[in-house]
Each structure stands twice: as structure tokens, then as C-alpha cells.
Amino acid sequence: MEIRTRFAPSPTGYMHIGNLRTALYEYLIAKSQGGKFILRIEDTDQGRLVEGATDIIYNTLKMTGLHHDEGPDVGGEFGPYIQSERMGMYMDYAKELVEKGEAYYCFCTKERLEALKENNGEGAAFAKYDRHCFHLTKEEVQEKLNAGEPFVIRQKMPEEGTTTFQDMVYGEITVENKELDDQILMKADGFPTYNFANVVDDHLMKITHVVRGSEYLSSTPKYNLLYQAFGWDAPVYVHLPAVMRDAHHKLSKRHGDKSFEDLVREGFLVEAIVNYIALLGWSPSDNTEIFTLQELEEKFDIAGLSKSPAIFDIKKLTWMNGEYMKAMEFEKFYALAEPKLREALGETQLDGKKIAVLLQKRLETLNDIPALVAFFKELPVYGTELYTHKKMKTDDAIALTSLKAAIPVLQELAEWSETTIHDSLIALVGEMGIKNGQLLWPVRTALSGEPTSPGGAIELADILGKEETLRRLEKGIALLSN
Ligand code: GLU
């Protein structure tokens, strides 16, 4: 049997990390078994519609490489793939259930339902429908329908016994049928409820594995009973624990947690984000952490999913992002870094490539670039305390001597390159009978004005050029002489 999974997002205007993880796992479950990954847009909650929101879904799938085999934009045999375009399909299925005695028309007014809630003695939180309309005769129902009375169609839950289903993550789940409300399948406006539509859609689209957030666990017995009522095979259920901000709070965009687009905007690489979220609830059989999407497709298995909530740790993602940057081919890194680098360097004629080489091993996200390279453009105001470094065995006095000695040596160089700068400075260290750090640390400090910098004295001097190097060394001397 071909594995078919679906990503069924509601277009909310952004891609929540939890949703992207669901999409990724759906994709991986399908692809790891040679199956199909389907996109279905669930846009029937008109109140939540946001313009351009569907494009965000398409773009995210495209950027992350989660290519869908069927969907609104790529077509397929089981369309339409936009739920609002399927609205005509559900009434007949609901009527089929009425015929079978698995569902019934309900004509109760809002007022009656409100009164029920108030009178049940348990408060509005538990308001099971009292089956008033289930007891109408066929004739009574027909009469009301003929008279054009508004109606909903409700699912008839079994009165006794239990319903059990297997979840691939949470294991066996059993509920008492008497706890289940006769939920509405078709609303008075003729549209299906989400709970009904998703079952019909999943069946018609031949979905074999339904993967979704654990908030749907409690509805699943009802879905299962619907499959049974129709005589359809229920899918395999894979419920995923929430992605958390900390031990007690779910990630939530409303509370300021970042969406996928936010992370991309903040300079995270798409590959690193995908890799990181793959591990938010799934662990490979070995302890590998870095995976390309293709490797994930090969390695992924449902058995590695965990039901303990995963905490989204931005520090871990940041670390992983840095690993991706380091491992990247230089040209690819340069292409990514160049726009930010150019912007940060402004009008200067500095060699961006040379700077990028220094940056690649030090960056955690692309957004670190401006702060890391600002000193190339303009020497910051700094204090002489930067010249004191225990490990380098330098202090103000040593630094002053070293800078004074470095200037004539560098001035003399006819050719300005890393090699000539290196050789002349190392020769000077020898002549002065000091340690490398006692010359190179002061030079590095004078050239950057920063406590740390991408690159040491030699690389910085090479990139800044002779004139600027000498100017900055003079400035250091002036500062130290004060
Ligand atoms: N549209 C639902 C959501 O975004 C999908 C739930 C499901 O996967 O069935 O939460």
C-alpha cells in the first residue's frame, strides 16, 4: 500500500514552528517509505483568513524543500485541494450517515441549546447535547425539513462501551463512549464542521497516515467512530506533542515566539532550521545531529518519535546554524553573506571575500555580520584596557613599545601581503626578544579597536591595507601615550 500523508494547514499568515515540524514529519513519513506527501489548504474558518497567507505556505514548502506531490498548485487526482472548494461534497456524506442511523437531523434552536448548557448543573464547560431530536420520527423530521426549518446534522455516538484506537506516539487510547458528545457534522449554514470535513477529506484523498498535533488526540475517538460509521478504514494516527517555549508554555506566536519567517529574517539558514526542528520530538537511532533533508528521508522512522514535549531552544538552533555555516562550501557561504557584508562595509573598497573567509568560522547567524565587521569600516572608540591581556602577556607599556616598533617595519614593506606582513612581524618579534603575542596582540587591538575580532593582526593588516594599517597603529600609539 502506498503511504500517503497530508499537510493540512489553515492559512494564518505565518508558519508556526510546530506546523512546520508537522509538515516535515508528514513529508518524512511519506518519503522514507516511497510515499506521497499532499498539501491540503484548510481555509474554511473564514474568520481567520489572512490575505497572502496561502503564499506563505507555498513559499515555506518550497524554501524548505518539502515538495508536495499533490496540492492546489500542483494538482493531483484527488482535488480540489482547497477545502473551501470542496464545500458541495459533504452534505451527501452526512445524509448517508443519517440513512445508516449513524447521524440525525437536529432542529434545536440556539435558545434551547443555551438553556441546556445552563441547566445541566455542570456549567457550560460540559454541555452534552441531550439527544432531543434523535427521538423525532422520520415523519416529524420530514415535516420540519419540508417547512424549511434550519437544521444541523449530528453524529450519533454509541451510548455504551468504549472506543479504542492506537496512536503511533501515544499508544493505545481508550475513551468511554458515554463521554462523547453527539457532535455537529453539518452546520445550519450547510457547511461541514472541521471535525467532519477532515475525516471525509482524508478518506477521499486516501490518506494512510494522519499526522497532527496532540491537541487533536481527544477528538480522534470521534473521528474513528465516523470512519466506522461509514465502513471506511481509519488511517494510522501519529499525534505529535506540543513544541514548547519552556517546561510550561507552548510556543505561541501571539506571545512573541518566532515563526519560520522570523527565523529566516534573523539570519538563520533554512537547512539548519529544518535540521533543528526534525529533532524536536524525533531522535535517530544513533546520536547524529546534523542531517540534510535527504539524509532525514533515509533515516526517519516513526519509532523514533517521542511523546515528551520538545522545548524549542534557540541556543541550540543558533549553534546548529553555526555548524552549517562552517561546513558550507565557501562560495555558497559567500553568496549568502555578501549582501549583508556589502551593506555593513558601505563604500569601502575592502576585499569582501577575504573578510568572508574570516567570518565563516565565527558566525552563528548571518545577522551577526554587521556587528562583527563594523570595525573594518571605521575604527571604534576604544579604551587602552584592551591592550592588557594576561595570556598574551601584554600591558600598556609593552603595547606602546610594540606598536612603535611595528610601524617602521611595516612602512618599509614594498609588497603588502599576508606573507610579507607575517614574515616582517615575526622577524621583529625575534629581534625584540619578546613573545609573538606581545607584538601581535597590540597590533590586532590597534587595528580592530575590539576585544575580539574575526582574524588576527596579520589578516587584519592585509585586509585594511598599508595606509589604513599605519594610520590605526599611530592612533593606538597616541592613545597609549596619553
Ligand atoms: N487545519 C488544521 C490545523 O491547522 C489541521 C489539523 C490536521 O492536521 O488535521 O490545525
Boltz pocket constraint, residues with backbone or C-beta under 6 A from the ligand:
constraints:
  - pocket:
      binder: B
      contacts: [[A, 6], [A, 8], [A, 9], [A, 10], [A, 42], [A, 198], [A, 211], [A, 212], [A, 213]]
      max_distance: 6.0
